[in-house]
Amino acid sequence: MSVRRHPLLFATLCFTLGCAGSRPAAPPPAEPGALERVALVHGGAGPWAVAGYRMGDFALQQLGLPRGSFKLEVVHHSPALVQYTCVADGAAAATGASLGKLNLSLVTTPTPEAVATTFRNRATGQSLTLRPSASFVQRFKDVPREKLGEAGREVLALPDADVFETVVPEP
């Protein structure tokens, strides 16, 4: 008897034993209105802004903070080049951090390799630094302006690891 011909049995075995390696990790479900939220803050929903949104959303979950929390501090490190600074707007769209609330800041760095965003819970001191993954940078570095929206929708559906990675501080 082939287990795959019996979907219920196959699903039960996969749940019980795990079917690791059978397919890549699924991306997180997209929040309804995510692209609209990014576009409202940023003026569009291109890939770099959507990456910032994904990073901000992930950071809120990891730090246990709700959107709009004054306990959150966001510091984006980036050269003064539009595609890299777009990440900060996406992070603002996800987290509700802003210049006006004094919990969002931009630190200018000399090179694109230094692009990273640090999210910190001011109440606990816990922080998390994320940066676009190498595969993300390679794939979305030079998207033509007329394809930015399409690329942003694509980024929203990618697995986290294809969009960003955690920066591990050196000891």
Sequence and secondary structure as in RCSB ss.txt:
>XXXX:A:sequence
MSVRRHPLLFATLCFTLGCAGSRPAAPPPAEPGALERVALVHGGAGPWAVAGYRMGDFALQQLGLPRGSFKLEVV
HHSPALVQYTCVADGAAAATGASLGKLNLSLVTTPTPEAVATTFRNRATGQSLTLRPSASFVQRFKDVPREKLGE
AGREVLALPDADVFETVVPEP
>XXXX:A:secstr
  GGGSHHHHHHHHHHH  TTSS        TTHHHHHHHHHSS  HHHHHHHHHHHHHHHHHT  TT TTEEEE
EEE S HHHHHHHHHHHHHH   TTTT EEEEE SSGGG EEEEEETTT  EEEEEE HHHHHHHTT  GGGHHH
HHHHHHHS HHHHEEE     
